[in-house]
Amino acid sequence: MDNELVPQPSWWKRNWKWVVPVGGCLTAIILVVILVSSLFFGVTKMMQGSQPYEYAFELINQDEELIGILGTPIEKDGMVQGNINWINGNKSAKMTIPIAGPKGTGTLYIDATGKGETWNYHEIRVEVADQELDFLEDAMQTE
């Protein structure tokens, strides 16, 4: 008997039983990765655009003692850690930011609360090697 006349099933008919679950799982995994990445980068961008973050960097880039230790410019050197919240007009920010200049590295700590457009700072300090520099006296309240 000659099998040349028996039509061969299409690729889809032969393979659909593994293509559908694998393709569905890969699609779900890709969507989850995109969602998590979007959330991560969105939150990071929101923290870096916040007034406490910008104000603290303005303060530390103007401090002669810190510039003498780290050099200039002093910039973020890693991932911002912490949180920032807005609830019924009350806001709070608590961040830990690795920083670096041409001469070394350190860590910037920010703790602030506020209402409306006003921020009250409870902590703005930098730890560099075995030193700790406090910027709280320079920044009690901003609008």
Summary of the structure (lengths in Angstrom):
residues: 143
radius of gyration: 26.6
end to end distance: 91.2
largest distance: 96.8
contacts: 371
relative contact order: 0.12
helix: 42%
strand: 35%
